[in-house]
Amino acid sequence: MGTVRSPLSSAPEALALVCRSVEGSQDLATHHRIRHAVFVVEQGLFPVDDRDVHDRDAETIHVLGLDDGVPAGTVRLYPLGDGLWKGDRLAVLPGHRHSGGLGADLVRYAVATAGALGGSRMLAQIQPGNVRFFRALGWSALGDPGDYLGRPHQKMSIALR
């Protein structure tokens, strides 16, 4: 899908946020390192590793988010069939969580990428504390919160076209 740049302000000293699909094994290792830091170490959602079958699927798109050139966030997306896509493993390192900037750009990048590839709707499982953030980005809740990975999550969706 290319690269998306999002300046935080028009000031020359402003940091630039960039989202792009991983390119090569070093990028992929960085992507997994960020996910490990957030989902295994910080949140304890997984005991050892958060990788699963989707990480080995050739159709999965792994994305890196950079904050002033520093890899600081991830998201991955993959097709479910019939125009549905799944977005998950959205992670931003603690020192780079400011004003929803990089997280929002990663979500927008995933949505735009899935739409450009012919998707019609994207689904995600959202932790309760992030539901408002996703609603502000145009996502809608589906049903009531339920258990996902042993913790409450809200299923949400967004139209891609």
C-alpha angles and dihedrals in degrees: 000000000000129000129318119204121197118181113208090218140349092256112116091232093054117121117246123227116211129184122192141155114264115267114204137336097301092056090046091051089051090048091053092044091056092047090049091051092052106033102032106027104028104030102023092220090140126033098220114350137004096210118119142165091295091063089061095045114105090217093060114104115211115201132198124205117206126199109202089336095311116118102240110148147032144193132173131203136188139174120260095187135260092056094306121129131186122219117196148140092058103174133167121183113245096247090057101050103110128144092335088284105137095026091052092047091051091051092047091048092052092048093047092046095050090046092049089052091056101268120150102193138014125210130199140172107232129197110238094247090059100047094095090050091053093045089055087056092054101266123139130212118245113209125317126325114275142178118290121165089353094301135086114274134170117227108227137176143192132196112245098201 
